[in-house]
Amino acid sequence: MHGRCRTAFLTLVVVGLLGAPAARAGTATDEMVTCAAFGPKRPGTAADRAMGDRILERFRAAGLETSAEEFHMPVWKPERTALSIADGPGRGAVLPAESFAYTGTGKLTAEVVDVGAGNPSDFDGKDVRGKVVLVANGGTYHRTVQVENITARGGAAMLYVSASPKNLIQTGAVRWGQRPPASIPAATIGTQTGEALRARLTQGKVTLALEVAGERVDAVTRNVIGIRRGTTYPDRYVVVAGHYDSWHGGANDNCTAVGTLLSTVEANKDQQPAYTMVYVGWGAEEPGLVGSYTWIREHQDLIPKIVLNINLEETASATFQGANPTTLPSVTLASGSTSPGMVALVQAGAITNVLLPPVLIPLAAYRATSGGIIATDTEGFYGQGVQGFTTASTSPYYHTTEDTQDKINLADLERVTSFIQQITRTVQVTPPAALALREVPTVEVTAPKTAAPGAAVPVAIKLTGIDGRPIAGDRVLVLAGQRDNWAVAESVATDLGGGRYRWTLPAGSTDAGITDIRATTATQAYFANGFGRIDQRRGGLLPAGSACRSRRVLDLRVPRTLKGGKRVRSLRATTSRGKVRVHTGTRGYTVRLDLRGSAKGAVKVTLRARTNRGTVTQTRTFRTCMKRGS
């Protein structure tokens, strides 16, 4: 998970909770332990693959219809992070630091300025232009928003102070993985390192030297799915899901949820549900909710039929005083949408299972403290108007190497699991109308079904409020991606008035393939998204092909006559790395890309052809590709 829902509810105490009997360890605990034993489960790795296989195995054992849906995505491969004090108090000191995923890269030497939690108001009266900006772990205020605030004000880099004991460094992503990476370097340091740096700032100006090196590489991971068909409402769906990837061992984040998911599947194996139950282990949540967004995009036909989305996130952790666990059960919070029928289910389940508090925090309230995002897999569903809720809990070991099973309150894990199981049963006697409530606008994306690779493609977007009226004046961010989740373009749409917006896929930005479009609007009042798709597999200079940088010399062939009758009269090529030459032959052109001696990393080749019907441009990016399960 990417954020924490810390509210005043954390201070509540229910006397009856102290006398609650400890729950007997069961499948949830067993599966949590098994999951944590796999260690880091980063997308595309062997542990990630093995954990997905484990979930599929348990789904099959419970008699579910199973499938695994693979998808490509960029993963961050760090190479070097170096941080030191270049000038001022403590000059020459080397500070332990790590890079965030999807950070910008490069070297810089600049003055450091402290802006606290990095909220917009924290920048008042402070000039951060060209400086390294020090920010604290803001609790719910998310690091992806912090880095955007810094970038918007001209900051040169972000330095994030973790909130963990033992000077542990908290990791994570500073951009959702489907988006272009951040434009500035972003690194993270431990609490004690941050305190020492702040102490030096009280003594005088401090200049830091920061270097961040790494690259995004292509990886393949999966969403793993188990289905049990409904009897009364077979074409209406309840989705119960949690992510199984983790930065480190992830006992709490998110092996507790894996345990809850698999325990619920086991407990319900003899159930004949009224609704079709869809159980999912999401891949790649940690890099930016990639798995859940991919599933939503690929199953747009099912989204209007989902009556409830139950997102399992960190379903237990111990309560801590400093670095030491206490004897009190932890407070596991739930936040969600506001359908009265769903809220009643959640509150009844919380009361029955002695959860503290029996309150569902509206996702709108969560967004108000996070900077506008919903940092878990419920975000995409909420943005599509699906009713649902998510669990969450807090731990000072979040996203560190010490998120281990000894930090888990096992009685709490079993209690929360019982809570989830109860809701999966009581929802079966709740009619769809009792769960229905749309609380976000509708975002409609319209684009041509087909276009040539590299073409400039117009995209129309329509925003409609829950009252049926058009919404004008919003900021609509449009993201285009290929190869499942690799960004090729992102910018803000033009407001045409009357709830209509226009965006153009830039000419030359795409290769031969499927191009997915996502339009998102996010205000203080709501968050909503919509999806579109363009088939650009035919009509370009190059056919669809491998995007992996597998050889040092690559030959690309362009025919003289393209599909559709266009005749190529001349061809030019440019490359971001190495050397490129165009050789003219009787049947066409050969573009030779020579990467010998060039630095590793992504290589972008752009071809521009003059034809008898105008100019055709196509871009192909060759990337480092991980071997599956490596």
GUTOR-15724 format. One record per residue (C-alpha): x, y, z; residue number from 0. Coordinates in pm, whole numbers, padded with zeros to 5 digits, m for minus. Layout:
BEGIN
ATOM:c1:c2:c3:i
ATOM:X:Y:Z:NUM .
...
***
This chain:
BEGIN
ATOM:c1:c2:c3:i
ATOM:00000:00000:00000:0 .
ATOM:00116:00357:m00066:1 .
ATOM:m00047:00558:00211:2 .
ATOM:m00182:00548:00563:3 .
ATOM:m00526:00648:00687:4 .
ATOM:m00427:00795:01021:5 .
ATOM:m00717:00980:01174:6 .
ATOM:m00848:01070:01516:7 .
ATOM:m01018:00731:01514:8 .
ATOM:m00683:00582:01613:9 .
ATOM:m00726:00727:01960:10 .
ATOM:m01054:00550:02030:11 .
ATOM:m01063:00277:02295:12 .
ATOM:m01332:00015:02331:13 .
ATOM:m01323:m00146:02673:14 .
ATOM:m01488:m00465:02549:15 .
ATOM:m01202:m00515:02304:16 .
ATOM:m00957:m00571:02588:17 .
ATOM:m01148:m00879:02699:18 .
ATOM:m01194:m01028:02354:19 .
ATOM:m01061:m01385:02339:20 .
ATOM:m00760:m01445:02118:21 .
ATOM:m00861:m01598:01786:22 .
ATOM:m00716:m01938:01705:23 .
ATOM:m00450:m01922:01435:24 .
ATOM:m00587:m02065:01112:25 .
ATOM:m00548:m02043:00738:26 .
ATOM:m00498:m01666:00738:27 .
ATOM:m00200:m01695:00971:28 .
ATOM:m00058:m01998:00789:29 .
ATOM:m00080:m01829:00452:30 .
ATOM:00066:m01504:00586:31 .
ATOM:00370:m01696:00712:32 .
ATOM:00407:m01880:00380:33 .
ATOM:00379:m01557:00183:34 .
ATOM:00637:m01373:00395:35 .
ATOM:00879:m01665:00358:36 .
ATOM:00902:m01595:m00018:37 .
ATOM:01084:m01269:00068:38 .
ATOM:01068:m00969:m00166:39 .
ATOM:00806:m01029:m00435:40 .
ATOM:00881:m00759:m00686:41 .
ATOM:00708:m00786:m01025:42 .
ATOM:00878:m01019:m01270:43 .
ATOM:01094:m01200:m01013:44 .
ATOM:01095:m01570:m00930:45 .
ATOM:00940:m01502:m00588:46 .
ATOM:00663:m01298:m00750:47 .
ATOM:00592:m01587:m00986:48 .
ATOM:00599:m01845:m00708:49 .
ATOM:00360:m01643:m00493:50 .
ATOM:00116:m01613:m00782:51 .
ATOM:00139:m01988:m00837:52 .
ATOM:00065:m02046:m00469:53 .
ATOM:m00253:m01838:m00488:54 .
ATOM:m00365:m02019:m00804:55 .
ATOM:m00303:m02353:m00632:56 .
ATOM:m00519:m02253:m00335:57 .
ATOM:m00792:m02123:m00567:58 .
ATOM:m00799:m02454:m00754:59 .
ATOM:m00807:m02651:m00430:60 .
ATOM:m01124:m02462:m00333:61 .
ATOM:m01290:m02553:m00664:62 .
ATOM:m01275:m02211:m00828:63 .
ATOM:m01250:m02146:m01201:64 .
ATOM:m00896:m02010:m01230:65 .
ATOM:m00696:m01800:m01473:66 .
ATOM:m00379:m01594:m01476:67 .
ATOM:m00370:m01273:m01680:68 .
ATOM:m00017:m01164:m01769:69 .
ATOM:00084:m00807:m01843:70 .
ATOM:00399:m00611:m01919:71 .
ATOM:00509:m00315:m01710:72 .
ATOM:00816:m00107:m01633:73 .
ATOM:00997:m00190:m01309:74 .
ATOM:01264:00027:m01152:75 .
ATOM:01613:m00122:m01148:76 .
ATOM:01836:00090:m00921:77 .
ATOM:02205:00104:m01000:78 .
ATOM:02355:00366:m00772:79 .
ATOM:02240:00613:m00508:80 .
ATOM:02503:00833:m00343:81 .
ATOM:02439:01115:m00096:82 .
ATOM:02691:01326:00090:83 .
ATOM:02734:01670:00245:84 .
ATOM:02935:01873:m00006:85 .
ATOM:02959:02191:00201:86 .
ATOM:02853:02337:00533:87 .
ATOM:02819:02172:00876:88 .
ATOM:02921:01806:00850:89 .
ATOM:03107:01856:00526:90 .
ATOM:03231:01526:00381:91 .
ATOM:02980:01308:00567:92 .
ATOM:02832:01025:00362:93 .
ATOM:02461:00969:00425:94 .
ATOM:02297:00627:00365:95 .
ATOM:02018:00666:00109:96 .
ATOM:01816:00470:m00145:97 .
ATOM:01637:00579:m00459:98 .
ATOM:01262:00563:m00498:99 .
ATOM:01108:00370:m00786:100 .
ATOM:01038:00581:m01096:101 .
ATOM:01258:00863:m00972:102 .
ATOM:01436:01095:m01206:103 .
ATOM:01807:01027:m01249:104 .
ATOM:02125:01232:m01256:105 .
ATOM:02384:01411:m01042:106 .
ATOM:02349:01744:m00868:107 .
ATOM:02506:01954:m00595:108 .
ATOM:02266:02197:m00433:109 .
ATOM:02159:02362:m00110:110 .
ATOM:01903:02171:00098:111 .
ATOM:01582:02331:00228:112 .
ATOM:01339:02170:00472:113 .
ATOM:00964:02197:00394:114 .
ATOM:00825:01962:00657:115 .
ATOM:00550:01733:00520:116 .
ATOM:00558:01896:00178:117 .
ATOM:00198:02017:00181:118 .
ATOM:00133:02319:m00043:119 .
ATOM:00121:02551:00260:120 .
ATOM:00460:02420:00380:121 .
ATOM:00626:02596:00086:122 .
ATOM:00501:02940:00188:123 .
ATOM:00790:03182:00220:124 .
ATOM:01048:02925:00104:125 .
ATOM:01242:02937:m00219:126 .
ATOM:01307:02579:m00332:127 .
ATOM:01414:02658:m00687:128 .
ATOM:01721:02457:m00782:129 .
ATOM:01749:02306:m00433:130 .
ATOM:01731:01965:m00270:131 .
ATOM:01399:01969:m00086:132 .
ATOM:01380:01777:00243:133 .
ATOM:01036:01635:00326:134 .
ATOM:00907:01416:00607:135 .
ATOM:00700:01102:00574:136 .
ATOM:00367:01282:00577:137 .
ATOM:00152:00993:00702:138 .
ATOM:m00142:00996:00465:139 .
ATOM:00008:01281:00257:140 .
ATOM:00162:01075:m00019:141 .
ATOM:00516:01094:m00154:142 .
ATOM:00389:01097:m00517:143 .
ATOM:00211:01422:m00436:144 .
ATOM:00510:01558:m00245:145 .
ATOM:00737:01513:m00547:146 .
ATOM:00483:01683:m00773:147 .
ATOM:00461:01980:m00534:148 .
ATOM:00839:02009:m00536:149 .
ATOM:00865:01981:m00914:150 .
ATOM:00593:02242:m00968:151 .
ATOM:00792:02491:m00754:152 .
ATOM:01123:02434:m00932:153 .
ATOM:01289:02204:m00679:154 .
ATOM:01589:02010:m00811:155 .
ATOM:01545:01691:m00603:156 .
ATOM:01340:01539:m00322:157 .
ATOM:01499:01391:m00009:158 .
ATOM:01244:01198:00198:159 .
ATOM:01285:01125:00567:160 .
ATOM:01143:00785:00666:161 .
ATOM:00932:00733:00980:162 .
ATOM:01069:00401:01101:163 .
ATOM:01276:00294:01404:164 .
ATOM:01639:00179:01385:165 .
ATOM:01712:00425:01104:166 .
ATOM:01535:00188:00865:167 .
ATOM:01479:00329:00517:168 .
ATOM:01127:00317:00375:169 .
ATOM:01106:00249:00005:170 .
ATOM:00827:00292:m00250:171 .
ATOM:00734:00464:m00576:172 .
ATOM:00718:00838:m00641:173 .
ATOM:00517:00791:m00960:174 .
ATOM:00261:00527:m01055:175 .
ATOM:00454:00290:m01281:176 .
ATOM:00226:00338:m01582:177 .
ATOM:00310:00707:m01595:178 .
ATOM:00632:00871:m01716:179 .
ATOM:00893:00879:m01436:180 .
ATOM:00944:01182:m01215:181 .
ATOM:01153:01456:m01372:182 .
ATOM:01372:01509:m01063:183 .
ATOM:01578:01266:m00853:184 .
ATOM:01404:01138:m00540:185 .
ATOM:01583:00954:m00259:186 .
ATOM:01487:00828:00087:187 .
ATOM:01683:00827:00414:188 .
ATOM:01629:00693:00766:189 .
ATOM:01472:00884:01055:190 .
ATOM:01797:00933:01248:191 .
ATOM:01982:01041:00934:192 .
ATOM:01709:01297:00872:193 .
ATOM:01719:01423:01231:194 .
ATOM:02095:01471:01211:195 .
ATOM:02061:01659:00881:196 .
ATOM:01796:01887:01028:197 .
ATOM:02022:01955:01327:198 .
ATOM:02298:02062:01089:199 .
ATOM:02057:02296:00914:200 .
ATOM:02015:02485:01241:201 .
ATOM:02392:02547:01237:202 .
ATOM:02405:02693:00888:203 .
ATOM:02357:02638:00517:204 .
ATOM:02408:02275:00404:205 .
ATOM:02490:02175:00047:206 .
ATOM:02428:01814:m00060:207 .
ATOM:02573:01609:m00345:208 .
ATOM:02320:01357:m00477:209 .
ATOM:02352:01098:m00750:210 .
ATOM:02072:00864:m00859:211 .
ATOM:02128:00610:m01136:212 .
ATOM:01904:00333:m01263:213 .
ATOM:01666:00241:m01539:214 .
ATOM:01316:00112:m01602:215 .
ATOM:01317:m00241:m01741:216 .
ATOM:01035:m00445:m01889:217 .
ATOM:00889:m00716:m01668:218 .
ATOM:00595:m00954:m01690:219 .
ATOM:00374:m01027:m01392:220 .
ATOM:00017:m01150:m01344:221 .
ATOM:m00321:m01101:m01189:222 .
ATOM:m00438:m01441:m01061:223 .
ATOM:m00812:m01497:m01058:224 .
ATOM:m01059:m01746:m00911:225 .
ATOM:m01432:m01738:m00987:226 .
ATOM:m01737:m01903:m00832:227 .
ATOM:m02056:m01850:m01032:228 .
ATOM:m02358:m01697:m00864:229 .
ATOM:m02704:m01852:m00856:230 .
ATOM:m02946:m01561:m00811:231 .
ATOM:m02740:m01286:m00980:232 .
ATOM:m02490:m01471:m01201:233 .
ATOM:m02424:m01158:m01409:234 .
ATOM:m02352:m00937:m01108:235 .
ATOM:m02015:m00954:m00935:236 .
ATOM:m01853:m00916:m00596:237 .
ATOM:m01475:m00867:m00628:238 .
ATOM:m01263:m00968:m00327:239 .
ATOM:m00897:m00894:m00389:240 .
ATOM:m00559:m00805:m00245:241 .
ATOM:m00212:m00759:m00388:242 .
ATOM:00058:m01021:m00338:243 .
ATOM:00368:m00827:m00444:244 .
ATOM:00594:m00661:m00189:245 .
ATOM:00907:m00446:m00176:246 .
ATOM:01061:m00666:00095:247 .
ATOM:00920:m00967:00283:248 .
ATOM:00596:m00776:00335:249 .
ATOM:00447:m00976:00621:250 .
ATOM:00198:m00698:00693:251 .
ATOM:00204:m00533:00351:252 .
ATOM:00057:m00741:00209:253 .
ATOM:00093:m01102:00323:254 .
ATOM:m00171:m01047:00590:255 .
ATOM:m00418:m00968:00312:256 .
ATOM:m00307:m01273:00113:257 .
ATOM:m00382:m01479:00423:258 .
ATOM:m00724:m01317:00457:259 .
ATOM:m00801:m01372:00088:260 .
ATOM:m00707:m01740:00088:261 .
ATOM:m00876:m01805:00423:262 .
ATOM:m01195:m01650:00288:263 .
ATOM:m01181:m01864:m00025:264 .
ATOM:m01137:m02173:00190:265 .
ATOM:m01419:m02076:00428:266 .
ATOM:m01657:m02015:00135:267 .
ATOM:m01566:m02320:m00074:268 .
ATOM:m01899:m02493:m00009:269 .
ATOM:m02102:m02175:m00049:270 .
ATOM:m02352:m02135:m00332:271 .
ATOM:m02332:m01756:m00364:272 .
ATOM:m02611:m01539:m00499:273 .
ATOM:m02357:m01317:m00675:274 .
ATOM:m02068:m01437:m00888:275 .
ATOM:m01766:m01414:m00661:276 .
ATOM:m01441:m01297:m00821:277 .
ATOM:m01134:m01353:m00602:278 .
ATOM:m00813:m01187:m00725:279 .
ATOM:m00450:m01170:m00624:280 .
ATOM:m00331:m00845:m00779:281 .
ATOM:00018:m00825:m00921:282 .
ATOM:00224:m00505:m00905:283 .
ATOM:00030:m00291:m00659:284 .
ATOM:00340:m00146:m00497:285 .
ATOM:00474:00014:m00817:286 .
ATOM:00149:00202:m00867:287 .
ATOM:m00167:m00012:m00860:288 .
ATOM:m00062:m00153:m01197:289 .
ATOM:m00236:m00489:m01170:290 .
ATOM:m00577:m00360:m01065:291 .
ATOM:m00574:m00078:m01321:292 .
ATOM:m00477:m00329:m01592:293 .
ATOM:m00767:m00558:m01498:294 .
ATOM:m01015:m00268:m01495:295 .
ATOM:m00895:m00154:m01837:296 .
ATOM:m00915:m00506:m01984:297 .
ATOM:m01260:m00582:m01837:298 .
ATOM:m01456:m00267:m01905:299 .
ATOM:m01759:m00480:m01989:300 .
ATOM:m01770:m00616:m01634:301 .
ATOM:m01722:m00290:m01442:302 .
ATOM:m02088:m00176:m01452:303 .
ATOM:m02190:m00520:m01322:304 .
ATOM:m01976:m00510:m01007:305 .
ATOM:m02195:m00446:m00701:306 .
ATOM:m01914:m00451:m00444:307 .
ATOM:m01534:m00433:m00443:308 .
ATOM:m01364:m00551:m00121:309 .
ATOM:m00999:m00450:m00122:310 .
ATOM:m00774:m00634:00125:311 .
ATOM:m00480:m00423:00238:312 .
ATOM:m00270:m00491:00548:313 .
ATOM:m00541:m00677:00736:314 .
ATOM:m00346:m00676:01064:315 .
ATOM:m00043:m00534:01237:316 .
ATOM:00066:m00496:01595:317 .
ATOM:00017:m00171:01781:318 .
ATOM:00347:m00006:01865:319 .
ATOM:00487:00232:02123:320 .
ATOM:00802:00346:01950:321 .
ATOM:00969:00031:01821:322 .
ATOM:00800:m00205:02070:323 .
ATOM:00470:m00390:02015:324 .
ATOM:00211:m00351:02290:325 .
ATOM:m00046:m00600:02417:326 .
ATOM:m00342:m00408:02277:327 .
ATOM:m00496:m00529:01949:328 .
ATOM:m00430:m00293:01663:329 .
ATOM:m00676:m00054:01509:330 .
ATOM:m00756:m00175:01161:331 .
ATOM:m00936:00097:00973:332 .
ATOM:m01171:00072:00681:333 .
ATOM:m01241:00342:00425:334 .
ATOM:m01476:00328:00133:335 .
ATOM:m01764:00464:m00067:336 .
ATOM:m02094:00555:00090:337 .
ATOM:m02372:00328:m00032:338 .
ATOM:m02601:00286:00273:339 .
ATOM:m02638:m00086:00205:340 .
ATOM:m02265:m00142:00191:341 .
ATOM:m02194:00075:00493:342 .
ATOM:m02449:m00126:00692:343 .
ATOM:m02272:m00451:00596:344 .
ATOM:m01936:m00314:00705:345 .
ATOM:m02062:m00174:01033:346 .
ATOM:m02244:m00496:01124:347 .
ATOM:m01935:m00702:01046:348 .
ATOM:m01714:m00471:01252:349 .
ATOM:m01943:m00489:01554:350 .
ATOM:m01978:m00867:01539:351 .
ATOM:m01603:m00918:01516:352 .
ATOM:m01514:m00655:01778:353 .
ATOM:m01323:m00432:01540:354 .
ATOM:m01221:m00085:01643:355 .
ATOM:m01376:00135:01523:356 .
ATOM:m01700:00014:01354:357 .
ATOM:m01675:00316:01124:358 .
ATOM:m01625:00338:00749:359 .
ATOM:m01423:00648:00665:360 .
ATOM:m01543:00797:00332:361 .
ATOM:m01283:00777:00058:362 .
ATOM:m01347:01146:m00008:363 .
ATOM:m01218:01216:00344:364 .
ATOM:m00917:00993:00284:365 .
ATOM:m00836:01182:m00037:366 .
ATOM:m00851:01512:00151:367 .
ATOM:m00554:01402:00363:368 .
ATOM:m00356:01213:00097:369 .
ATOM:m00319:01494:m00155:370 .
ATOM:m00596:01361:m00380:371 .
ATOM:m00499:01001:m00451:372 .
ATOM:m00627:00672:m00310:373 .
ATOM:m00307:00480:m00253:374 .
ATOM:m00436:00125:m00280:375 .
ATOM:m00612:m00097:m00535:376 .
ATOM:m00956:00043:m00463:377 .
ATOM:m00861:00365:m00646:378 .
ATOM:m00935:00247:m00999:379 .
ATOM:m01268:00090:m00901:380 .
ATOM:m01377:00398:m00709:381 .
ATOM:m01289:00615:m01008:382 .
ATOM:m01519:00400:m01222:383 .
ATOM:m01810:00446:m00983:384 .
ATOM:m01793:00101:m00822:385 .
ATOM:m01901:00077:m00459:386 .
ATOM:m01642:m00075:m00229:387 .
ATOM:m01420:m00046:00074:388 .
ATOM:m01062:m00116:00172:389 .
ATOM:m00897:m00228:00492:390 .
ATOM:m00577:m00069:00619:391 .
ATOM:m00357:m00069:00925:392 .
ATOM:m00047:00115:01037:393 .
ATOM:00302:m00003:01116:394 .
ATOM:00630:00184:01166:395 .
ATOM:00793:m00097:00966:396 .
ATOM:00592:m00016:00653:397 .
ATOM:00798:m00069:00335:398 .
ATOM:01113:m00166:00528:399 .
ATOM:01321:m00481:00557:400 .
ATOM:01168:m00543:00900:401 .
ATOM:00808:m00582:00790:402 .
ATOM:00829:m00937:00925:403 .
ATOM:00586:m01183:01079:404 .
ATOM:00691:m01110:01438:405 .
ATOM:00535:m00764:01392:406 .
ATOM:00190:m00912:01323:407 .
ATOM:m00087:m00933:01581:408 .
ATOM:m00215:m01280:01487:409 .
ATOM:m00536:m01250:01687:410 .
ATOM:m00612:m00928:01501:411 .
ATOM:m00539:m01093:01166:412 .
ATOM:m00790:m01369:01239:413 .
ATOM:m01043:m01115:01369:414 .
ATOM:m01022:m00901:01053:415 .
ATOM:m01039:m01214:00839:416 .
ATOM:m01359:m01319:01015:417 .
ATOM:m01494:m00970:00948:418 .
ATOM:m01425:m01006:00575:419 .
ATOM:m01574:m01355:00562:420 .
ATOM:m01893:m01231:00726:421 .
ATOM:m01936:m00957:00465:422 .
ATOM:m01882:m01200:00175:423 .
ATOM:m02177:m01399:00314:424 .
ATOM:m02414:m01124:00423:425 .
ATOM:m02379:m00949:00089:426 .
ATOM:m02543:m01254:m00072:427 .
ATOM:m02879:m01160:00083:428 .
ATOM:m02842:m00792:m00005:429 .
ATOM:m03015:m00702:m00334:430 .
ATOM:m02818:m00507:m00597:431 .
ATOM:m03042:m00200:m00557:432 .
ATOM:m02940:m00168:m00191:433 .
ATOM:m02574:m00143:m00292:434 .
ATOM:m02615:00090:m00589:435 .
ATOM:m02497:00449:m00553:436 .
ATOM:m02284:00648:m00793:437 .
ATOM:m02082:00917:m00619:438 .
ATOM:m01828:01016:m00885:439 .
ATOM:m01869:01167:m01233:440 .
ATOM:m01871:00959:m01549:441 .
ATOM:m01569:00997:m01778:442 .
ATOM:m01634:00889:m02139:443 .
ATOM:m01336:00849:m02371:444 .
ATOM:m01399:00830:m02746:445 .
ATOM:m01122:00761:m02997:446 .
ATOM:m01097:00608:m03345:447 .
ATOM:m01090:00229:m03328:448 .
ATOM:m00789:00213:m03558:449 .
ATOM:m00505:00440:m03665:450 .
ATOM:m00163:00399:m03821:451 .
ATOM:00138:00373:m03587:452 .
ATOM:00279:00716:m03514:453 .
ATOM:m00032:00898:m03630:454 .
ATOM:m00169:01202:m03450:455 .
ATOM:m00501:01075:m03315:456 .
ATOM:m00782:01295:m03180:457 .
ATOM:m00942:01181:m02854:458 .
ATOM:m01273:01319:m02723:459 .
ATOM:m01357:01318:m02351:460 .
ATOM:m01692:01390:m02190:461 .
ATOM:m01748:01456:m01818:462 .
ATOM:m02092:01410:m01671:463 .
ATOM:m02180:01469:m01307:464 .
ATOM:m02387:01236:m01091:465 .
ATOM:m02680:01471:m01152:466 .
ATOM:m02651:01415:m01528:467 .
ATOM:m02518:01762:m01598:468 .
ATOM:m02198:01826:m01796:469 .
ATOM:m01888:01927:m01598:470 .
ATOM:m01675:02203:m01746:471 .
ATOM:m01354:02358:m01617:472 .
ATOM:m01191:02043:m01480:473 .
ATOM:m00827:01948:m01525:474 .
ATOM:m00836:01620:m01720:475 .
ATOM:m00504:01437:m01732:476 .
ATOM:m00474:01195:m02024:477 .
ATOM:m00224:00909:m02028:478 .
ATOM:m00147:00696:m02334:479 .
ATOM:00041:00368:m02303:480 .
ATOM:00155:00077:m02515:481 .
ATOM:00291:m00268:m02440:482 .
ATOM:00028:m00282:m02163:483 .
ATOM:00169:m00025:m01922:484 .
ATOM:00451:00172:m02085:485 .
ATOM:00367:00541:m02110:486 .
ATOM:00412:00702:m02451:487 .
ATOM:00240:01036:m02385:488 .
ATOM:00078:01226:m02099:489 .
ATOM:m00067:01576:m02087:490 .
ATOM:m00374:01777:m01993:491 .
ATOM:m00676:01784:m02225:492 .
ATOM:m00817:02108:m02365:493 .
ATOM:m01148:02221:m02216:494 .
ATOM:m01396:02290:m02497:495 .
ATOM:m01681:02385:m02264:496 .
ATOM:m02008:02207:m02198:497 .
ATOM:m01837:01910:m02034:498 .
ATOM:m01638:01826:m02348:499 .
ATOM:m01260:01804:m02368:500 .
ATOM:m01016:01737:m02651:501 .
ATOM:m00678:01566:m02646:502 .
ATOM:m00449:01458:m02928:503 .
ATOM:m00216:01161:m02920:504 .
ATOM:00106:01326:m03042:505 .
ATOM:00230:01237:m03389:506 .
ATOM:00533:01009:m03380:507 .
ATOM:00479:00898:m03019:508 .
ATOM:00358:00545:m03085:509 .
ATOM:00486:00220:m03228:510 .
ATOM:00288:m00055:m03398:511 .
ATOM:00062:m00198:m03128:512 .
ATOM:m00241:m00138:m02910:513 .
ATOM:m00257:00207:m02751:514 .
ATOM:m00457:00243:m02431:515 .
ATOM:m00595:00578:m02318:516 .
ATOM:m00685:00671:m01960:517 .
ATOM:m00843:01004:m01873:518 .
ATOM:m00854:01110:m01507:519 .
ATOM:m01012:01404:m01332:520 .
ATOM:m00934:01470:m00967:521 .
ATOM:m01075:01758:m00766:522 .
ATOM:m01125:01807:m00393:523 .
ATOM:m01478:01672:m00436:524 .
ATOM:m01420:01365:m00652:525 .
ATOM:m01188:01133:m00842:526 .
ATOM:m01301:00967:m01166:527 .
ATOM:m01149:00799:m01470:528 .
ATOM:m01239:00657:m01809:529 .
ATOM:m01068:00435:m02066:530 .
ATOM:m01032:00409:m02442:531 .
ATOM:m00832:00201:m02689:532 .
ATOM:m00682:00251:m03035:533 .
ATOM:m00557:m00034:m03254:534 .
ATOM:m00235:00092:m03416:535 .
ATOM:m00093:m00240:m03524:536 .
ATOM:m00119:m00181:m03900:537 .
ATOM:m00027:00082:m04155:538 .
ATOM:00306:00198:m04018:539 .
ATOM:00665:00187:m04132:540 .
ATOM:00744:m00110:m03903:541 .
ATOM:00521:m00401:m03810:542 .
ATOM:00468:m00494:m03446:543 .
ATOM:00782:m00654:m03308:544 .
ATOM:01000:m00712:m03005:545 .
ATOM:01074:m00410:m02787:546 .
ATOM:01363:m00577:m02604:547 .
ATOM:01719:m00452:m02636:548 .
ATOM:01860:m00800:m02689:549 .
ATOM:02145:m00740:m02939:550 .
ATOM:02411:m00477:m02993:551 .
ATOM:02330:m00440:m03365:552 .
ATOM:01968:m00434:m03481:553 .
ATOM:01831:m00418:m03835:554 .
ATOM:01486:m00272:m03899:555 .
ATOM:01335:m00313:m04245:556 .
ATOM:01090:m00071:m04405:557 .
ATOM:00924:m00169:m04738:558 .
ATOM:00896:00076:m05024:559 .
ATOM:00519:00029:m05035:560 .
ATOM:00328:00037:m04708:561 .
ATOM:m00004:m00128:m04641:562 .
ATOM:m00274:00097:m04778:563 .
ATOM:m00073:00187:m05086:564 .
ATOM:00158:00458:m04952:565 .
ATOM:00491:00463:m05134:566 .
ATOM:00800:00565:m04937:567 .
ATOM:01011:00816:m05128:568 .
ATOM:01271:00887:m04861:569 .
ATOM:01344:00776:m04505:570 .
ATOM:01532:00935:m04216:571 .
ATOM:01614:00788:m03875:572 .
ATOM:01735:00926:m03542:573 .
ATOM:01830:00750:m03221:574 .
ATOM:01865:00848:m02855:575 .
ATOM:02172:00624:m02814:576 .
ATOM:02434:00466:m03038:577 .
ATOM:02447:00518:m03413:578 .
ATOM:02184:00471:m03680:579 .
ATOM:02213:00453:m04058:580 .
ATOM:01957:00408:m04335:581 .
ATOM:02053:00183:m04629:582 .
ATOM:01842:00205:m04946:583 .
ATOM:01769:m00113:m05142:584 .
ATOM:01559:m00205:m05441:585 .
ATOM:01277:m00344:m05227:586 .
ATOM:01297:m00107:m04937:587 .
ATOM:01512:00037:m04661:588 .
ATOM:01724:m00117:m04387:589 .
ATOM:01773:00087:m04071:590 .
ATOM:02081:m00036:m03883:591 .
ATOM:02101:00053:m03515:592 .
ATOM:02453:00009:m03375:593 .
ATOM:02464:00011:m02993:594 .
ATOM:02822:m00107:m02952:595 .
ATOM:02995:00113:m02701:596 .
ATOM:02675:00293:m02600:597 .
ATOM:02548:00311:m02245:598 .
ATOM:02285:00061:m02141:599 .
ATOM:01927:00172:m02102:600 .
ATOM:01628:00240:m02322:601 .
ATOM:01694:00335:m02683:602 .
ATOM:01438:00535:m02878:603 .
ATOM:01452:00516:m03258:604 .
ATOM:01235:00753:m03460:605 .
ATOM:01169:00695:m03830:606 .
ATOM:01032:00971:m04057:607 .
ATOM:00928:00879:m04409:608 .
ATOM:00819:01106:m04692:609 .
ATOM:00552:00928:m04894:610 .
ATOM:00327:01008:m05189:611 .
ATOM:00054:01083:m04930:612 .
ATOM:00247:01291:m04681:613 .
ATOM:00485:01226:m04392:614 .
ATOM:00470:00911:m04177:615 .
ATOM:00646:00900:m03839:616 .
ATOM:00691:00601:m03610:617 .
ATOM:00885:00556:m03286:618 .
ATOM:01017:00228:m03146:619 .
ATOM:01176:00204:m02802:620 .
ATOM:01408:m00086:m02720:621 .
ATOM:01433:m00162:m02348:622 .
ATOM:01611:m00402:m02118:623 .
ATOM:01371:m00692:m02059:624 .
ATOM:01375:m00918:m01752:625 .
ATOM:01353:m01290:m01810:626 .
ATOM:01024:m01415:m01672:627 .
ATOM:01062:m01528:m01315:628 .
ATOM:01429:m01428:m01302:629 .
***
